[in-house]
């Protein structure tokens, strides 16, 4: 059985992309926050730190800064001051999930319990909240049963989500079947998503990820390609993440399959390197590593070595650093 620490880490970034709308009327502080001027926003919210709203936003900023202990202090104050605010409970649950994913085995269960409690409270206060339902579903899917995980309960909430938002319901159902290793049902949902939501980059991306996972590589490439070419009418940061993220996944799928190498290089990863990437997207160093692997497949050893050399100087990602160093050593030895 997978540990609580590992299971709660899965899908947390995708949960975080489902941002809840600002709570109050616009103010200089909230405007700064929404514009991602977080230091300015922090200074302004600290001027009125006695309010629940300020504590909520200070907690959100601490999460962005990856200061989980500080986020916990702020969000706990926000929840205590206004216990009937769904958004406060939702973000307290997000914080607790992240604490659980980084805590020792001794403390992880307590954080997991807090996450479940506050996801459930967020849903009970706002039963139609898409974000709250998705958060609770992700918890039920990814947490082990000893920590409150339950596929049966996940599907019950998915039924409600599907009634409120068909696309998000199908995406959550897809994740549930994947977690259950029910490949046949996962494939069915992936086909529905791909065919019914042709103009949704998220739907295309999620179905393509399923095709990739089930080793339907040609279908995955085609679906990622379709997602990458969508031009949204009202683009959001989340939608662009799926569009540009599809470029990276085309290259990644090309590596896995050994096919579509030139497309993976020219149309996908080279283009991805010229895009703006967010914190919830693969880093450009990972794109360079995948690109180097495609150069190897394309018998371009020199280009691969040059690409890897630009990556291996960065040791901030230990896993990537080890992979890059190993491949670079192997290529230079030939």
C-alpha positions, 0 to 999 in steps of 0.5 A: 500500500502506498504511504499517505505521504506519497498518495496525497502528493498526487494531483495536488498541483491540478487541484491547485489550478482550480482557483476559487474566485476572490471573496470580496469586492476589489481592493488595492490588496486583492488587486495586487494579489490577483495581479500576482504582485504578492509582496505588495499584496502581503504588505497591504494585507498586513496593514489589516491583519486582524480581519479574516479576509487578510488572514486568508490571503496571507495564508494563500501567499504563504502557500505560494511561497511554500511556507506551509507552517506560516500558511497554516497559522494564517488559514487557521485564524481565517477559519476560526474567525469565519467558520462558515466560509467555504473558501477558507475551509477549502484552502485550509484543506489544500494546505493540510494536504500539502503538509501531509505530503511533506510530513513524517509518517508520524505526523502525516495522518493528522494532516490528512485527517484535517484535510478531509475534515475541511474538504467535507466542510467546504462542500457542506457549506457550498454543495455546488462548489466545483473546486470543493467537490474536486478537492474532496474527490481527489482526497478520496481517490489518493488517500489510503483507506486508513487515512479516509480514502474511499473509492466508493465515496469518491464516486458518490461525490463524482455523481454530484459533480457530474450533475453540476459540471459534466466535463469536470465530472468525467475528468474526475471519473477518469482519475478515479478509474485510473487509481482503481486500475480499471483500464477498460472503464478509464479508456471509455471515459477518455474516449468520451472526453476526447470526443465530447469536448473538442474545444476544451484544452483541459479535456483533451489534455486529460484524455491524452494523458490517459491514452499515454498511460495506457500506451495508446501512443498514436492516439495520445500524440493526436489528442495532445496535438489537438489540445496544443492547437486550441485557441480559447475564446477567454483564455485563463492561466489554467487553460494555457497550462493545458495548451502549452503543457500538451506540447511538452507531453507530445515530446514525452510521448515521442520518447516513450513510443520511439515514434513521432521523433521529428514532431516531438522535436520541431513542433513540440519541445522546441516550441515549449522552450519558447513558451511561458511556463507556470509553476504547475508545468514541467520545467524547461530543464525537463523539456531539454532533457526530453529533447536530448533523448529525442536527439539521441533517437534521431542519431544526433549525439552532438545536439543531445550532449549540448542540450544535456550540458545546459541542464546538468549545471542545475542541481536544484532538481535532484532526480533530473540532475541524476538522470541528466548526468547518467545519460551525459556520461553514457553518451560521452563514453561512446 
